[in-house]
Amino acid sequence: MRIVVQKFGGSSLTSLELRREAMQRVWETADQGLTPVVVVSAMGRIGDPYATDTLLELIQETNPNAKGENVDLLLSCGEIISAAVFAEGLRSMGLPATALTGWQCGITTDAVHLGARVLEVQSERLWEILRMGRIPVVAGFQGVTKEGVVTTLGRGGSDTTAAVLGVVLKAERVEIYTDVDGIKTADPRIVPDAPTLQVMSYREVVEMGHMGAKVLHPRAAEIAMEEGIPVQVRSVQRSSGGTSIGHGVKSKSAVGGEPVSDRVVTGIAHLGKRAQVKISGVGDFHASGLGARVFRVLAEAGVSVDLIYLSTDTAAFVIDQAKVGIAREALAPLELELEIKLGFAKVSVVGAGMHGVPGVMARVVNCLNDEGIPIYQTSDSHANISCLILEEHTARAVQALYREFHLDSI
C-alpha cells in the first residue's frame, strides 16, 4: 500500500470552490493508484464561522481568562466540522471516505493544553479503514490524553498531525496544501514577486519556521526529518509544482551532470510583536545564580526567551509581546531592575549554506546600516543570523536583505 498523507490548511478550505479543488487533489492521488490519507485544518481564518480563532473569541467573550480543557474541547470542533464536510464531499465524488477525530485515529498526547505534544499513535483503526478501501479524513490539530481529556497541538498543529501520521503509516510522502504555491524566499506580502523555492533541506525549513515563516510548522519538518519522509508544500489550486523538502538540497545548476546547490542564504523570515527585556544593576549574575533563576521562573511561567545576551552584570533577551504581563509577574519576586520595551521585530536570514562562510554577518549589518535601520541585538547559528529591529522597519529590512542576497534569482 503506497500511502500519501495530504494535509489541507484552513485557508485552502474557506469556500466550496476551494474545497472542491482540494478534493480534486485527493481524487488525482487515488487515480494514480496511491492511497490517500487526508488531514484537515479548521475551515478559514478568524471571522469565518468555524475557524479556530473565531471559536477562541467565542469562549473568551464569556471568560477572557479561559484556558485549559474547556478551551481545547471547543477548539477541536473546528477540525471535526472540517473533516466531516470534507469526507462527505469525497463521497459525492464517488470516493468512499470516513471522517475521524484525532483520538479516533489513536493520537495520544501529553496533558499540556493549547500546545500538547504527541506521545504515541495507536493506528489500528486507521489501518482497518485503509484495508477496507476507504479514505480516512482526519481532524488535525488534536488528540487526547491517556485520561481521555481532549487536547490541541498549538499553532500549526495540523502540520504536526500530518507528519506524525506520515511516520506511523510509513507514507511515501507528506503533501502540505495551502493558498500559496510553495515556500517563498521572503514573505510575499512584503515582497510580492519573491520566487518559490523548488527544493529545500529539512534544516532550512525548520530554521525558516522558527524564525517566523508560516507555511510549514517547524515541528512537522523535524518529525519528517527524523524518519526521512519527503514533504511537498503545494498550492491547493495546482496539480504540480511547489517546494520539495528532503535531506538533499539540489538546484538546477550542475557540475559534471550532478545537480548541486551553492546558495548561502535560502530565504528571509521575520517575526513581529517582540519585546526586549533588560536586567541590570544587580551584581554578578553568575556568582549569585540569579541568571539561572531568571530563566527558570520564566520557563515555569511558560515564557519563551530568544536572542539572549548574558554578561556578569547585564542580561538582555526577547520575548513575545503578548507575554510581557506574565513575565513581569513571574519576575516580580526577584526584585530586579527591569526595563521592558515593546515594538520590536526579529528579522533573519536563513540558509544551511552559510556555515563556515565568512562575511555573511558583515553583509547583513552593512545592508541594514545602509537602510538606516538600527540593530538592537543579534544572534546566529550554523543556519541563520537574526537581528532585533524596530517593528516599523520590518518591511524595509526584509526587502533590503532580499536584494542584498539576490533572492530574486533562486
C-alpha positions as CSV (number, residue, x, y, z in Angstrom):
1,M,0.0,0.0,0.0
2,R,1.6,3.2,-1.2
3,I,0.3,5.9,1.2
4,V,0.4,9.6,0.6
5,V,-0.7,11.9,3.5
6,Q,-2.4,15.1,2.2
7,K,-2.9,18.0,4.6
8,F,-5.2,20.9,3.7
9,G,-4.8,24.1,5.6
10,G,-7.7,26.3,6.7
11,S,-7.1,29.0,4.0
12,S,-7.4,26.3,1.3
13,L,-10.8,25.2,2.6
14,T,-12.5,28.5,3.1
15,S,-15.0,28.3,0.2
16,L,-16.9,25.5,-1.5
17,E,-14.9,26.2,-4.6
18,L,-11.5,25.7,-2.8
19,R,-12.8,22.6,-1.0
20,R,-13.7,21.1,-4.4
21,E,-10.1,21.9,-5.6
22,A,-8.8,20.2,-2.5
23,M,-11.0,17.1,-3.1
24,Q,-9.7,17.0,-6.7
25,R,-6.1,16.7,-5.4
26,V,-7.3,13.7,-3.4
27,W,-9.1,12.2,-6.4
28,E,-5.9,12.6,-8.5
29,T,-3.8,10.8,-5.9
30,A,-6.3,7.9,-5.7
31,D,-6.5,7.8,-9.6
32,Q,-2.7,7.3,-9.7
33,G,-3.1,4.1,-7.7
34,L,-1.8,5.7,-4.5
35,T,-3.6,5.5,-1.1
36,P,-4.5,9.0,0.3
37,V,-4.8,9.8,4.0
38,V,-6.3,13.2,4.4
39,V,-5.6,15.7,7.3
40,V,-7.7,18.9,7.5
41,S,-7.5,22.1,9.5
42,A,-10.5,24.2,10.6
43,M,-12.1,26.0,7.6
44,G,-11.0,29.6,7.1
45,R,-9.4,32.2,9.2
46,I,-10.6,34.5,12.0
47,G,-14.1,35.8,11.2
48,D,-15.1,32.7,9.4
49,P,-17.6,30.8,11.5
50,Y,-15.7,27.6,12.2
51,A,-12.1,29.0,12.2
52,T,-10.0,28.3,15.3
53,D,-9.6,32.0,16.2
54,T,-13.3,32.6,15.8
55,L,-14.0,29.8,18.3
56,L,-11.4,31.2,20.6
57,E,-13.0,34.6,20.5
58,L,-16.4,32.9,21.3
59,I,-15.3,31.4,24.5
60,Q,-13.2,34.5,25.5
61,E,-16.4,36.6,25.3
62,T,-17.7,34.6,28.2
63,N,-14.4,34.4,30.1
64,P,-11.5,36.5,28.9
65,N,-9.2,34.3,31.0
66,A,-10.5,31.0,29.6
67,K,-7.8,28.3,29.3
68,G,-7.4,24.6,29.8
69,E,-9.6,21.6,28.8
70,N,-12.8,23.5,28.0
71,V,-10.9,25.7,25.5
72,D,-9.2,22.7,23.9
73,L,-12.6,20.9,23.7
74,L,-14.1,23.8,21.9
75,L,-11.2,24.5,19.5
76,S,-11.1,20.8,18.4
77,C,-14.6,21.3,17.0
78,G,-13.4,23.4,14.0
79,E,-11.3,20.5,12.6
80,I,-14.0,18.0,13.3
81,I,-16.5,20.0,11.3
82,S,-14.0,20.3,8.5
83,A,-13.3,16.5,8.5
84,A,-17.0,15.7,8.3
85,V,-17.7,18.2,5.5
86,F,-14.6,17.0,3.5
87,A,-15.4,13.3,3.9
88,E,-18.9,13.9,2.6
89,G,-17.5,15.9,-0.3
90,L,-15.3,13.0,-1.3
91,R,-18.3,10.6,-1.1
92,S,-20.2,12.9,-3.5
93,M,-17.3,12.3,-6.0
94,G,-17.6,8.6,-5.6
95,L,-14.7,8.2,-3.2
96,P,-15.5,6.2,0.0
97,A,-14.3,8.3,2.9
98,T,-14.6,8.2,6.7
99,A,-14.1,11.2,9.0
100,L,-12.1,10.7,12.2
101,T,-11.3,12.9,15.2
102,G,-7.7,12.9,16.4
103,W,-8.5,10.5,19.2
104,Q,-10.5,8.1,16.9
105,C,-7.3,7.6,14.9
106,G,-5.4,6.9,18.0
107,I,-3.4,10.1,18.7
108,T,-2.4,10.3,22.4
109,T,-0.7,13.4,23.7
110,D,0.7,14.8,26.9
111,A,-1.6,17.0,29.1
112,V,-0.4,20.4,28.0
113,H,-3.4,22.4,26.8
114,L,-3.1,24.6,23.7
115,G,0.3,23.1,22.9
116,A,0.3,19.4,23.5
117,R,2.9,17.0,22.1
118,V,2.1,13.7,20.5
119,L,3.3,10.8,22.6
120,E,2.1,7.8,20.6
121,V,-0.4,6.8,17.8
122,Q,-2.4,3.6,18.1
123,S,-3.1,3.2,14.4
124,E,-5.2,0.0,14.3
125,R,-8.4,1.8,13.3
126,L,-6.6,3.8,10.6
127,W,-5.2,0.6,9.1
128,E,-8.7,-1.1,9.3
129,I,-10.2,1.8,7.3
130,L,-7.4,1.7,4.8
131,R,-7.8,-2.1,4.3
132,M,-11.5,-1.6,3.7
133,G,-10.5,0.7,0.7
134,R,-11.8,3.8,2.4
135,I,-10.0,7.2,2.7
136,P,-9.5,8.4,6.3
137,V,-10.2,12.1,6.7
138,V,-8.5,13.0,10.0
139,A,-9.3,16.2,12.0
140,G,-5.8,17.7,12.6
141,F,-4.5,19.7,15.5
142,Q,-5.9,17.5,18.2
143,G,-5.5,14.4,20.3
144,V,-6.4,13.0,23.7
145,T,-4.5,12.3,26.9
146,K,-4.3,8.8,28.4
147,E,-7.0,10.0,30.8
148,G,-9.4,10.8,27.9
149,V,-9.0,14.6,28.0
150,V,-9.1,16.4,24.6
151,T,-6.0,18.4,23.8
152,T,-4.9,20.6,20.9
153,L,-1.4,20.8,19.4
154,G,-0.9,24.5,19.2
155,R,-0.4,26.7,16.1
156,G,0.5,24.7,13.1
157,G,-0.8,21.6,14.8
158,S,-2.4,20.1,11.7
159,D,1.0,20.1,10.0
160,T,2.2,18.1,13.0
161,T,-0.7,15.6,12.7
162,A,0.2,15.1,9.0
163,A,3.8,14.5,9.8
164,V,3.1,12.1,12.6
165,L,0.7,10.1,10.5
166,G,3.2,10.0,7.7
167,V,5.8,8.4,10.1
168,V,3.3,6.0,11.6
169,L,1.9,4.8,8.3
170,K,5.3,4.8,6.6
171,A,4.0,7.1,3.9
172,E,5.8,7.7,0.6
173,R,5.5,11.5,1.2
174,V,3.5,14.1,3.0
175,E,1.8,16.9,1.0
176,I,1.0,20.2,2.6
177,Y,-1.6,22.2,0.7
178,T,-2.0,25.9,1.2
179,D,-3.1,29.1,-0.6
180,V,0.4,29.8,-2.0
181,D,2.4,27.7,-4.4
182,G,5.2,26.7,-2.0
183,I,7.7,28.3,0.3
184,K,9.0,31.7,-0.9
185,T,12.4,33.3,-0.4
186,A,10.6,36.1,1.5
187,D,7.1,36.9,2.8
188,P,5.0,37.6,-0.4
189,R,3.0,40.2,1.5
190,I,6.2,42.2,1.7
191,V,8.0,41.1,-1.4
192,P,5.2,40.2,-3.9
193,D,7.5,38.8,-6.6
194,A,9.5,36.6,-4.3
195,P,10.1,33.3,-6.2
196,T,9.1,29.9,-4.9
197,L,11.9,27.7,-3.7
198,Q,11.7,24.4,-5.6
199,V,13.8,22.5,-3.2
200,M,14.8,22.9,0.5
201,S,16.5,20.9,3.1
202,Y,14.6,19.9,6.3
203,R,17.0,22.0,8.3
204,E,16.3,25.1,6.3
205,V,12.6,24.7,6.6
206,V,12.9,24.2,10.4
207,E,15.0,27.4,10.7
208,M,12.6,29.4,8.5
209,G,9.7,28.2,10.6
210,H,11.3,29.1,13.9
211,M,12.3,32.5,12.5
212,G,8.7,33.3,11.6
213,A,7.8,31.8,8.2
214,K,4.4,30.3,8.5
215,V,3.9,27.9,5.5
216,L,5.1,24.8,7.3
217,H,5.3,24.3,11.1
218,P,8.9,23.6,12.2
219,R,7.9,20.7,14.4
220,A,6.3,18.9,11.5
221,A,9.5,19.4,9.5
222,E,11.5,18.0,12.4
223,I,9.3,14.9,12.6
224,A,9.6,14.2,8.9
225,M,13.3,14.8,9.0
226,E,13.8,12.2,11.8
227,E,12.3,9.5,9.5
228,G,13.5,10.9,6.2
229,I,9.9,11.3,4.8
230,P,9.8,13.6,1.8
231,V,7.5,16.7,2.2
232,Q,5.9,18.7,-0.6
233,V,4.4,22.2,0.0
234,R,1.9,22.9,-2.8
235,S,-1.0,25.2,-3.8
236,V,-4.4,23.6,-3.5
237,Q,-5.3,25.0,-6.9
238,R,-2.4,23.3,-8.8
239,S,-1.7,19.7,-9.6
240,S,2.0,20.1,-9.6
241,G,4.9,22.4,-8.6
242,G,5.6,23.7,-5.1
243,T,8.5,23.1,-2.8
244,S,10.1,19.7,-2.2
245,I,11.7,19.2,1.2
246,G,14.2,16.5,2.0
247,H,17.7,15.7,3.2
248,G,19.4,16.9,0.0
249,V,19.3,20.5,-1.4
250,K,19.6,20.5,-5.2
251,S,19.2,23.3,-7.7
252,K,19.1,23.5,-11.5
253,S,22.7,24.2,-11.8
254,A,25.0,21.3,-12.4
255,V,28.6,20.3,-12.2
256,G,29.6,17.1,-14.1
257,G,25.9,16.4,-14.7
258,E,25.1,16.2,-11.0
259,P,22.7,18.9,-9.6
260,V,24.2,20.8,-6.7
261,S,23.4,23.9,-4.6
262,D,25.8,26.7,-3.7
263,R,23.4,29.2,-2.2
264,V,24.5,30.9,1.0
265,V,21.1,32.3,2.0
266,T,17.9,30.5,1.2
267,G,15.3,33.0,2.5
268,I,14.3,35.8,4.7
269,A,12.0,35.3,7.7
270,H,10.6,37.7,10.2
271,L,8.7,37.7,13.5
272,G,6.8,40.7,14.8
273,K,5.4,41.8,18.2
274,R,8.6,41.2,20.1
275,A,9.5,42.8,23.4
276,Q,13.1,43.4,24.7
277,V,13.8,42.8,28.3
278,K,16.9,44.2,30.0
279,I,18.1,43.4,33.6
280,S,21.0,45.3,35.1
281,G,22.3,46.7,38.4
282,V,22.0,43.5,40.3
283,G,25.7,42.5,40.8
284,D,27.3,39.4,39.4
285,F,24.7,37.2,37.6
286,H,26.9,34.2,37.6
287,A,28.2,34.3,41.2
288,S,24.7,34.9,42.6
289,G,23.0,32.3,40.5
290,L,20.5,35.0,39.5
291,G,20.8,34.4,35.8
292,A,19.7,30.8,36.2
293,R,16.8,31.8,38.4
294,V,15.6,34.4,35.9
295,F,15.3,31.9,33.1
296,R,13.9,29.2,35.3
297,V,11.0,31.3,36.6
298,L,10.2,32.4,33.0
299,A,10.2,28.8,31.8
300,E,7.9,27.8,34.7
301,A,5.5,30.7,33.7
302,G,5.5,29.5,30.0
303,V,7.5,32.4,28.7
304,S,10.0,31.5,25.9
305,V,13.1,33.7,25.6
306,D,15.1,34.4,22.5
307,L,18.2,36.5,21.4
308,I,19.8,36.0,24.8
309,Y,22.7,38.2,25.9
310,L,24.2,37.5,29.3
311,S,27.3,39.0,30.9
312,T,28.4,39.2,34.6
313,D,26.2,42.2,35.3
314,T,23.7,42.5,32.5
315,A,21.1,40.3,30.8
316,A,19.1,41.1,27.7
317,F,16.6,38.9,25.9
318,V,13.5,39.0,23.7
319,I,10.0,37.6,24.4
320,D,6.6,37.6,22.8
321,Q,5.0,41.0,23.4
322,A,1.8,39.2,24.5
323,K,3.7,37.6,27.4
324,V,5.0,40.8,28.9
325,G,2.5,40.8,31.7
326,I,3.2,37.2,32.6
327,A,6.9,37.9,32.5
328,R,6.6,40.9,34.9
329,E,4.5,38.9,37.3
330,A,6.9,35.9,37.2
331,L,10.0,38.1,37.8
332,A,8.5,40.4,40.4
333,P,9.6,38.2,43.4
334,L,13.2,38.5,42.3
335,E,13.1,42.3,42.8
336,L,15.1,43.1,39.6
337,E,15.8,46.3,37.9
338,L,13.7,45.6,34.8
339,E,13.5,47.6,31.5
340,I,11.0,46.2,29.0
341,K,10.5,47.9,25.7
342,L,7.8,47.0,23.1
343,G,7.5,47.3,19.4
344,F,10.4,45.2,18.1
345,A,10.6,42.5,15.4
346,K,13.2,39.8,14.6
347,V,14.4,39.6,11.0
348,S,16.5,36.6,10.0
349,V,18.5,35.4,7.0
350,V,18.3,31.6,6.8
351,G,20.5,29.1,4.8
352,A,22.3,25.9,5.5
353,G,25.0,27.2,3.1
354,M,26.2,30.0,5.4
355,H,28.0,27.6,7.8
356,G,31.7,28.3,7.5
357,V,31.3,31.2,5.0
358,P,32.9,34.4,6.2
359,G,31.4,37.8,5.7
360,V,27.6,36.9,5.9
361,M,27.2,38.8,9.2
362,A,29.1,41.8,7.7
363,R,26.7,41.8,4.7
364,V,23.7,41.7,7.0
365,V,24.9,44.5,9.3
366,N,26.1,46.7,6.4
367,C,22.8,46.2,4.5
368,L,20.7,47.3,7.4
369,N,23.0,50.2,8.2
370,D,22.8,51.4,4.6
371,E,19.0,51.5,5.1
372,G,19.3,53.5,8.3
373,I,17.8,50.6,10.4
374,P,19.3,50.3,13.9
375,I,20.1,46.8,15.2
376,Y,19.4,46.3,18.9
377,Q,20.5,42.7,19.3
378,T,21.8,39.8,17.2
379,S,22.1,36.0,17.4
380,D,23.4,33.4,15.0
381,S,23.7,29.7,14.4
382,H,25.0,27.5,11.6
383,A,21.9,28.2,9.6
384,N,20.6,31.6,10.5
385,I,21.5,35.2,11.5
386,S,18.9,37.1,13.4
387,C,18.6,40.9,14.1
388,L,16.3,42.7,16.5
389,I,15.0,45.8,14.9
390,L,12.0,48.2,15.4
391,E,8.9,46.6,14.1
392,E,8.1,49.7,12.0
393,H,11.3,48.9,9.9
394,T,10.3,45.3,9.2
395,A,9.2,45.6,5.6
396,R,12.2,47.7,4.6
397,A,14.6,45.3,6.3
398,V,13.1,42.3,4.6
399,Q,13.2,44.0,1.2
400,A,16.8,45.2,1.7
401,L,18.1,41.8,2.7
402,Y,16.2,40.1,-0.1
403,R,18.1,42.4,-2.6
404,E,21.4,42.0,-0.8
405,F,21.4,38.2,-1.1
406,H,19.9,38.2,-4.6
407,L,16.9,36.1,-3.6
408,D,15.0,37.0,-6.7
409,S,17.3,34.7,-8.7
410,I,16.8,31.5,-6.8
